Amino acid sequence: MKKRDPFKYFKTSEEIIRLAVMLYVRFPLSLRNVEDLLHERGIDVSHEAVRFWWHRFGPMFAAEIRKRRIEGMKSSHWQWHLDEIFVKINGERHYLWRAIDHEGEVLESFVTKTRDKKAALKFLKKTMKRHGRTDIFVTDKLRSYGAALRDLGAVDRQETGRWMNNRAENSHLPFRRRERAMLRFRRMRTLQKFAAVHASVYNLFNTERGLSSRNHFKAYRAVALAEWRSLCAA
């Protein structure tokens, strides 16, 4: 059966749509910043078109990236780092739970209104359903993690300690920069969608630049761009 072309009824080419979505999600740019950058390249689109494209194609691109990485066993089952950050939506505090593997790969993002055992359990179940089980859960000293892991029969796999969870703490920085550029979020559903899309795009282009030579970095970047340009291709 022939794969359906998601760009079929759009007047704008799929290359421009992919470029606009990548600029908006990957870099800390506003919709109008993306519009101006495209205009400098001779591409005349409005910021509302960019908004529509990221809402329409962002989750689609993220799902395909995630599917390829899970099928290729690129996510680790050795050690996961779990952490949560607070995000304000219309002045009300919400919590964004994030699971990171030992290499900095973002495995899961999940938004809740509370930071209790019920929320932690739901987050862990969702992560393990998609990625399986891990040998070690590295967390901070929030009691909700211990209570949730006890219900899952994995409390003996939990590890806490000073500086042990720096991998997760550092992984929040790209998302925080993106949040400031967006002037925060206005709905919980938008936060959940953007966090999931941002995580997949970050995983694709995260080449650990400081840990590789220039030649290796250029090769990894070329591979990531080639994979991005092939997403949802007919």
Stockholm file with secondary structure:
# STOCKHOLM 1.0

chainA/1-234         MKKRDPFKYFKTSEEIIRLAVMLYVRFPLSLRNVEDLLHERGIDVSHEAVRFWWHRFGPMFAAEIRKRRIEGMKSSHWQWHLDEIFVKINGERHYLWRAIDHEGEVLESFVTKTRDKKAALKFLKKTMKRHGRTDIFVTDKLRSYGAALRDLGAVDRQETGRWMNNRAENSHLPFRRRERAMLRFRRMRTLQKFAAVHASVYNLFNTERGLSSRNHFKAYRAVALAEWRSLCAA
#=GR chainA/1-234 SS CCCCCTTTTCSSCHHHHHHHHHHHHHSSCCHHHHHHHHHHTTCCCCHHHHHHHHHHHHHHHHHHHHHHHHHTTCSCSSEEEEEEEEEEETTEEEEEEEEEETTSCEEEEEEESCCSHHHHHHHHHHHHHHHCCCSEEEECSCHHHHHHHHHTTCGGGEEECTTTTHHHHHHHHHHHHHHHHTTCBSCHHHHHHHHHHHHHHHHHHCCCGGGSCHHHHHHHHHHHHHHHHTTTCC
#=GC SS_cons         CCCCCTTTTCSSCHHHHHHHHHHHHHSSCCHHHHHHHHHHTTCCCCHHHHHHHHHHHHHHHHHHHHHHHHHTTCSCSSEEEEEEEEEEETTEEEEEEEEEETTSCEEEEEEESCCSHHHHHHHHHHHHHHHCCCSEEEECSCHHHHHHHHHTTCGGGEEECTTTTHHHHHHHHHHHHHHHHTTCBSCHHHHHHHHHHHHHHHHHHCCCGGGSCHHHHHHHHHHHHHHHHTTTCC
//
